[in-house]
Amino acid sequence: MSKTIIPIGPYHPLQEEPELFKLYCEGEIVKDVQWVTGYNHRGIEKLSESKTFDQVFFLVERICGICSTSHPFAFANAMEEIAKVEIPDRAKYIRSIIGELERLHSHLLWVGLAGHFLGYNTVFMWAWKYREPVLDLFELITGNRNSYAMFKIGGVRRDIENDKIPRIREVLSTIKKKTDLLTGAVMDDPVIHARTKGVGILTKEDIKAYGALGPTARASGVAIDVRKDDPYAAYPLVNWKVITAEAGDVFAKAEVRLLEMYESISIIEQCLDGLLKEPEGEIEVQVREVPAGIGTGRAEAPRGEVFHFVKTDGSNYPERHKIRAPSYMNIATFKKSCVGQTISDATIALAAVDPCYCCTERMAYAYDHHSGEKILDGQQLVELGQKRTEEIRQQLNKRK
């Protein structure tokens, strides 16, 4: 039987961003998947080299609208490693509160979209309605419903005043009750079970082979989480557990995200207790200059580990800034989860890892804007990057 190519994208109702997946099918069964990227490249890493360290925080917030704190979190961790800075406990609590509120709103967004893709629009409307109070809390704390502009080297830009804490607790209590309702609707519905159980399975071996991260990995029984494995901010100061499931299918990914929301609420409540214990605590350490050096920053975004590599040369600008978002690792698992599925189930498996395509974009080739002439193709760009990496390595060896 000849194979039929079913394109999903680069513009498709299933995807919020431009990306192309070619499904090679025999009848209704997917036999292979090809992923085509490069539609949304914005040159964030190169732009970072022309920004001061303080400006970079606002730049990396815009890598992803949903994970707009995860990237500043990782960048701050990298810069504070270079500057050898330990931030105050109050700043740690505030950072973790923002990070967990972001996890709540991201997971609610995913659950709502998952319901929409399945044709279960009641779940979609519930989830997005219950997400609104989370965004209201962001506005109360930071002044913004997205792109919160809270992080800086050495701490945070704004405090959470203690008189706001009762209101935050009140909203969290409401969110928890609504999460109970939403979780019950998803976990007990036979239609959702029929459409998601046994679909898009990833085994533990698949997770390790592809280097998958976050809920995608934890849904297959791989208990990796940067907050536990490489603790930062207030995560070692509070009690919480890593949520896992064993089935590795779409239903397990939904289960992990829903149960993680309860952990996020608990973490936020404990961080609020921490703020009350030291009402006059500092929210930042003054950092006057950043020395030459190398820092690596990790943070657990809602989708998994965000990684930032920063090299500084003693100036006010990064000499090199390398970013890896979790979707860059998770999207590759489609090669495994979609093959053997029907076309309708393959689209659900595509969405199950909560992909963010603008986070994953890499340049495909460089060309002259006026003439259209190609200057560098993909392989030459790789070779140029390898050459630059070797130059940096030699510079470091000379300093030793």
matplotlib code that plots the C-alpha trace (Angstrom):
import matplotlib.pyplot as plt

x = [0.0, 1.4, 1.8, -0.3, 1.2, -1.2, 0.2, -0.5, 0.6, 2.4, -0.9, -3.5, -6.3, -4.6, -1.5, -1.2, 2.0, 3.4, 5.0, 4.7, 4.3, 4.0, 2.2, 3.1, 0.1, -1.1, -4.9, -5.7, -2.5, 0.6, 3.8, 6.2, 6.4, 8.6, 8.9, 9.8, 10.8, 12.1, 8.9, 9.1, 12.8, 13.5, 17.2, 16.8, 20.2, 21.9, 19.7, 20.8, 24.4, 23.4, 21.4, 22.6, 22.1, 19.1, 17.6, 18.0, 15.4, 12.7, 13.9, 13.8, 10.4, 9.2, 10.6, 7.3, 4.1, 3.1, 6.5, 7.4, 8.9, 10.7, 13.3, 14.1, 14.3, 16.9, 18.8, 18.9, 20.2, 23.0, 24.0, 24.0, 26.3, 28.7, 28.4, 28.5, 25.4, 23.0, 19.6, 17.6, 15.0, 12.2, 13.2, 13.4, 9.8, 8.5, 10.3, 8.8, 5.3, 5.5, 6.9, 4.1, 1.3, 2.7, 2.6, -1.1, -2.1, -0.1, -1.5, -5.1, -4.5, -3.3, -6.2, -8.6, -7.0, -6.9, -10.6, -11.2, -9.1, -11.2, -14.4, -15.1, -15.7, -17.2, -13.7, -12.3, -14.6, -14.3, -10.5, -10.1, -12.7, -10.8, -7.5, -8.8, -8.4, -4.7, -4.1, -5.9, -3.4, -0.5, -2.0, -2.4, 1.2, 3.1, 0.7, 0.7, -1.4, 1.6, 5.3, 5.6, 8.9, 9.7, 13.2, 16.6, 20.1, 20.2, 16.5, 13.2, 12.1, 8.9, 7.8, 4.6, 3.1, 1.8, -1.6, -2.1, -1.5, -5.1, -6.5, -4.0, -5.0, -8.7, -8.2, -6.0, -8.8, -11.2, -8.8, -8.4, -12.1, -12.4, -9.5, -11.3, -14.3, -12.2, -10.1, -13.2, -14.6, -11.5, -10.5, -14.0, -15.3, -15.6, -15.3, -12.0, -10.8, -11.7, -10.0, -6.8, -5.9, -3.5, -2.9, 0.6, 2.4, 6.0, 7.9, 10.6, 13.1, 11.6, 11.9, 15.5, 16.3, 14.8, 15.8, 12.2, 11.4, 8.7, 5.2, 6.0, 8.7, 6.9, 3.8, 6.0, 7.3, 10.6, 10.7, 12.9, 12.2, 14.8, 13.1, 14.1, 17.2, 19.0, 17.1, 16.8, 14.8, 12.5, 11.9, 14.3, 12.6, 9.1, 7.6, 6.2, 6.5, 7.2, 4.0, 4.4, 2.3, 3.2, 1.1, 2.9, -0.2, -2.1, -4.4, -1.3, 0.0, -3.3, -3.3, 0.2, -0.6, -3.9, -2.2, 0.7, -1.7, -2.4, 1.4, 1.7, -1.0, 0.6, 4.0, 2.5, 0.8, 4.0, 5.9, 3.3, 3.9, 7.6, 6.9, 5.0, 7.9, 10.2, 8.0, 11.0, 13.3, 15.2, 14.1, 17.4, 21.2, 22.8, 25.1, 27.3, 29.2, 29.3, 32.8, 34.0, 32.9, 30.5, 27.1, 24.5, 20.9, 18.2, 14.5, 11.5, 9.1, 5.5, 6.7, 10.0, 13.6, 14.6, 18.4, 20.4, 24.1, 25.7, 29.3, 30.4, 33.6, 33.5, 31.3, 27.6, 26.6, 26.5, 29.3, 27.4, 23.9, 22.6, 19.0, 17.3, 13.6, 11.8, 9.8, 13.0, 13.4, 9.8, 8.7, 11.1, 9.1, 6.4, 8.5, 7.7, 4.3, 2.5, 3.8, 1.2, -1.6, -4.6, -4.6, -7.2, -5.2, -1.9, -3.1, -3.9, -0.5, 1.1, -0.7, -0.1, 3.4, 2.1, 4.5, 5.7, 7.1, 8.5, 10.6, 12.2, 13.0, 16.5, 17.7, 17.5, 19.7, 20.8, 20.1, 20.6, 17.3, 17.6, 18.9, 17.4, 20.8, 21.6, 24.6, 24.8, 22.8, 22.0, 25.1, 27.3, 25.5, 26.3, 29.9, 30.1, 28.7, 31.1, 34.0, 32.9, 32.5, 36.1, 37.3, 35.6, 37.1, 40.6, 40.1, 39.1, 42.1, 44.4, 42.9, 43.6]
y = [0.0, 3.4, 6.0, 9.1, 12.3, 14.2, 17.6, 19.2, 22.8, 25.0, 26.7, 24.5, 24.8, 22.3, 24.5, 27.9, 28.6, 27.8, 24.3, 21.5, 17.8, 15.4, 12.2, 9.3, 7.1, 3.8, 4.1, 5.5, 4.3, 6.6, 4.9, 7.8, 11.5, 14.2, 17.5, 20.7, 23.7, 27.2, 29.2, 31.3, 32.0, 35.3, 35.2, 35.6, 34.3, 36.8, 39.6, 38.8, 39.7, 43.3, 43.7, 44.6, 41.8, 43.6, 44.0, 40.3, 39.5, 41.3, 39.7, 36.1, 36.7, 36.9, 33.6, 32.0, 33.7, 30.8, 30.2, 33.9, 33.4, 30.1, 31.6, 34.6, 32.0, 30.0, 33.1, 34.5, 31.2, 31.2, 34.8, 34.3, 31.4, 33.6, 36.4, 34.0, 35.5, 33.9, 35.7, 36.4, 33.9, 36.4, 36.7, 32.9, 32.6, 35.3, 33.7, 30.3, 31.8, 33.3, 30.1, 27.9, 30.3, 30.0, 26.2, 26.5, 28.7, 26.7, 23.3, 24.7, 26.1, 22.7, 20.8, 23.2, 22.8, 19.0, 19.0, 21.2, 18.9, 15.9, 17.7, 18.0, 21.8, 21.7, 20.9, 23.6, 26.3, 25.2, 25.1, 28.5, 30.0, 28.7, 30.0, 33.6, 33.9, 32.7, 35.5, 37.9, 36.9, 37.7, 41.1, 41.7, 40.7, 42.0, 44.4, 42.1, 39.1, 37.9, 38.9, 39.7, 41.5, 40.3, 38.9, 40.5, 39.5, 39.2, 38.8, 40.3, 43.7, 44.0, 42.6, 40.8, 43.0, 41.0, 42.7, 41.0, 37.5, 36.9, 37.8, 35.4, 32.6, 33.2, 32.9, 29.8, 28.2, 28.8, 27.5, 24.3, 23.7, 24.3, 22.0, 19.3, 19.7, 19.7, 16.7, 14.7, 15.6, 14.4, 11.4, 9.9, 10.5, 7.3, 9.2, 10.8, 7.4, 5.9, 8.7, 8.9, 5.6, 3.6, 6.4, 7.9, 5.7, 6.5, 3.9, 4.7, 3.6, 6.0, 8.9, 8.2, 7.6, 11.0, 12.9, 13.9, 16.2, 17.5, 15.9, 14.1, 12.1, 11.9, 10.4, 7.5, 6.9, 8.8, 11.0, 13.9, 17.4, 20.2, 21.5, 18.2, 17.2, 20.5, 22.6, 26.4, 29.3, 28.1, 24.6, 23.0, 25.1, 23.6, 20.2, 18.7, 15.6, 14.8, 13.5, 10.5, 8.0, 4.7, 4.3, 6.9, 7.6, 10.8, 10.1, 9.7, 13.1, 14.7, 12.9, 14.2, 17.8, 17.8, 16.3, 18.7, 21.6, 20.5, 20.4, 23.9, 25.3, 23.7, 25.1, 28.6, 28.4, 27.3, 30.2, 32.6, 31.2, 31.9, 35.5, 36.0, 34.6, 37.4, 40.4, 42.8, 40.6, 41.9, 41.1, 41.5, 41.6, 44.5, 43.2, 46.1, 44.1, 40.6, 39.1, 37.1, 33.5, 30.8, 30.0, 27.4, 28.0, 25.4, 25.8, 23.5, 25.1, 23.7, 21.7, 20.6, 21.7, 25.1, 25.4, 28.6, 28.8, 32.2, 33.2, 36.7, 38.6, 41.3, 43.7, 44.5, 42.1, 38.4, 37.2, 34.0, 33.0, 29.5, 28.6, 25.2, 25.0, 21.7, 21.5, 21.2, 17.8, 16.7, 17.3, 14.7, 12.0, 12.3, 10.0, 7.3, 8.2, 8.8, 5.9, 3.1, 5.4, 6.4, 9.9, 11.1, 9.7, 11.0, 14.6, 14.1, 12.6, 15.6, 17.9, 15.8, 17.0, 20.6, 21.8, 25.4, 25.9, 29.4, 28.0, 25.4, 27.4, 27.3, 29.0, 26.9, 29.1, 32.7, 34.7, 38.2, 40.1, 42.2, 39.7, 36.5, 34.9, 32.1, 33.0, 30.0, 26.7, 24.6, 22.5, 25.6, 27.2, 24.1, 24.2, 27.9, 27.2, 24.4, 26.7, 29.4, 26.8, 25.7, 29.3, 29.8, 26.5, 27.6, 31.0, 29.3, 26.9, 29.9, 31.5, 28.3]
z = [0.0, -0.9, 1.8, 2.0, 3.4, 5.8, 6.6, 10.0, 9.7, 9.3, 10.1, 11.7, 14.3, 16.5, 16.8, 18.3, 16.5, 13.0, 12.7, 10.2, 10.9, 7.9, 8.8, 6.5, 6.6, 5.2, 5.3, 8.8, 10.4, 10.9, 9.8, 10.1, 11.2, 9.8, 11.8, 9.9, 12.0, 11.4, 10.7, 13.9, 14.5, 16.3, 17.1, 20.9, 21.7, 19.3, 20.6, 24.1, 23.3, 22.6, 25.8, 29.3, 31.9, 33.3, 29.9, 29.1, 31.7, 29.7, 26.5, 27.7, 29.3, 25.7, 24.5, 25.6, 26.7, 28.9, 30.5, 30.9, 34.3, 33.6, 31.4, 33.7, 36.5, 34.7, 33.5, 37.1, 38.4, 35.7, 36.4, 40.2, 39.8, 37.9, 40.4, 43.4, 44.9, 47.4, 47.3, 50.5, 51.7, 51.1, 47.5, 47.2, 48.5, 46.1, 43.1, 43.9, 44.3, 40.8, 39.4, 40.9, 39.9, 36.4, 36.6, 37.6, 34.8, 32.2, 33.3, 33.3, 29.8, 28.6, 30.2, 28.6, 25.1, 25.6, 26.2, 23.2, 20.9, 22.1, 21.4, 25.2, 25.3, 28.8, 30.1, 27.8, 29.2, 32.8, 32.7, 31.1, 33.5, 36.5, 35.1, 35.3, 39.1, 38.7, 36.2, 38.6, 41.3, 38.9, 38.4, 42.1, 42.8, 39.8, 38.0, 34.9, 33.8, 31.8, 31.4, 35.1, 35.1, 38.7, 38.4, 38.6, 39.4, 43.2, 43.9, 42.8, 41.7, 43.9, 47.2, 48.1, 50.8, 53.8, 53.6, 50.2, 51.6, 53.0, 49.5, 47.8, 50.3, 49.6, 45.8, 46.2, 48.3, 45.5, 42.9, 44.9, 45.0, 41.3, 40.7, 42.6, 40.3, 37.1, 38.2, 38.9, 35.5, 33.7, 35.8, 35.9, 32.4, 30.3, 27.0, 28.0, 29.2, 25.8, 23.8, 25.8, 27.6, 25.5, 23.1, 22.4, 24.9, 25.8, 27.9, 30.4, 27.8, 25.2, 27.7, 28.4, 24.7, 23.6, 26.8, 27.4, 30.3, 32.7, 32.8, 29.6, 31.5, 34.8, 33.1, 32.1, 35.6, 35.3, 38.4, 37.2, 38.4, 38.6, 41.7, 43.5, 41.5, 41.6, 44.2, 43.8, 45.2, 48.0, 46.8, 49.4, 52.1, 51.7, 51.6, 48.3, 46.2, 42.6, 40.9, 38.6, 36.7, 35.0, 31.9, 29.7, 27.6, 27.0, 30.0, 32.3, 31.1, 32.0, 35.4, 36.2, 35.4, 37.3, 40.5, 40.1, 40.5, 44.1, 44.8, 43.4, 45.6, 48.6, 47.7, 47.3, 50.7, 52.4, 50.7, 52.0, 55.5, 54.9, 54.0, 57.2, 59.3, 58.1, 57.3, 57.2, 55.1, 52.1, 48.6, 46.8, 47.1, 45.3, 42.5, 41.2, 38.5, 37.0, 36.6, 33.7, 33.9, 32.9, 34.5, 33.9, 35.1, 35.3, 36.2, 36.1, 33.7, 33.4, 30.4, 32.0, 32.4, 31.0, 30.6, 30.1, 29.5, 29.9, 29.3, 30.5, 29.8, 32.5, 30.5, 31.1, 28.2, 27.8, 25.5, 24.7, 25.8, 24.9, 25.7, 25.6, 26.3, 27.3, 24.1, 22.1, 23.8, 24.1, 20.5, 19.2, 21.1, 18.4, 16.3, 18.8, 20.3, 16.9, 14.9, 14.9, 15.9, 13.8, 12.4, 14.9, 17.8, 16.4, 16.7, 20.4, 21.0, 19.3, 21.7, 24.8, 25.4, 25.5, 22.8, 22.5, 19.0, 19.4, 22.3, 20.0, 16.9, 15.5, 12.4, 9.2, 7.0, 6.6, 3.4, 2.1, 2.7, -0.5, -3.1, -1.6, -2.0, 0.5, 2.7, 5.1, 5.0, 8.0, 8.0, 7.7, 10.6, 12.7, 11.7, 12.5, 16.0, 16.5, 15.5, 17.9, 20.7, 20.1, 20.2, 23.6, 24.9, 23.9, 25.5, 28.8, 28.6, 28.3, 31.4, 33.4]

ax = plt.figure().add_subplot(projection="3d")
ax.plot(x, y, z, "-o")
ax.set_aspect("equal")
plt.show()
